[in-house]
Amino acid sequence: FIQAIIRDITQRSQLEESLRHSEQRYRSLFERAGDGIMIMQGEKVLDCNERALEIYGVSRNELMSLTNYSLSPPMQPNGQTSREFFQEKVRASREGKRQIYEWHGRKRDGTSIITEITLTTFMIGGEIYEQAIARDITQRKQVERVSRENETLITSVFESAKVGICLTDDRGRFLQVNRAYAEIYGYRPEELAGQPFTFVLPISLHNDAVREYYSLLMTHEELTLLKRR
């Protein structure tokens, strides 16, 4: 006597195959992402993609053995310790508020880096996890700092120049004048801001000045009426 039980598992096999494909697609997107991605539970990094390893200059085993704020200075620029700052962001994330913030870190070799972190919380099987997406903005912040320094320098030179300097828009209105320029015509700088450049010229010269001004925009030559005045 032989008894055979046959169970149709076609649908289950198809589901399992679909799940495998979905996992492969997710893993491919995870590893190829242009930003660093870390999956954490509490303060521990459980998984990360290759870009995260590149950003921090560590191996996977090294990152897995560290807390997520180990590769950071003791203090963040806002005066909080790195640990306090991170824990504050985690609490806010677990309240359902996605967190986007700048994080000052350092590579394994001690090089300082600045990242923009997007932190979200999710749950699987009753367990709470955090996902941190890290974008390296170190170079952008350096460019912004240099730009600010250059702007400060240019403003200083503009204001301290002994010769008159003015900036106008394409309609001939003063955007900015330095003190030397305003004093030439007997005004304060704030009195000229927003006025047409003809404001400092005799009325008899206005028409010629306007024609010459628009010619200047095309040829980039010097405005001779202002020079004569």
Salt bridges, closest charged atoms under 4 A:
GLU16 OE2 - ARG12 NE 3.80
GLU17 OE1 - ARG20 NH2 2.30
GLU17 OE2 - HIS21 NE2 2.92
GLU31 OE2 - ARG27 NH2 2.99
GLU31 OE2 - ARG60 NH2 3.83
ASP35 OD2 - ARG135 NH2 2.86
GLU43 OE2 - ARG83 NE 3.08
ASP47 OD2 - ARG27 NH1 2.74
ASP47 OD1 - ARG60 NH1 3.45
GLU50 OE2 - ARG60 NH2 3.15
GLU54 OE1 - ARG51 NH1 3.20
GLU62 OE2 - ARG108 NE 3.73
GLU95 OE1 - LYS97 NZ 3.47
GLU102 OE2 - LYS141 NZ 2.93
GLU130 OE2 - ARG94 NE 2.97
GLU144 OE2 - ARG140 NE 3.60
GLU144 OE1 - LYS141 NZ 3.50
GLU149 OE2 - ARG145 NH1 3.12
GLU190 OE2 - ARG188 NE 3.03
GLU191 OE2 - ARG188 NH2 3.53
ASP208 OD1 - ARG211 NH2 2.18
GLU222 OE1 - LYS227 NZ 3.76
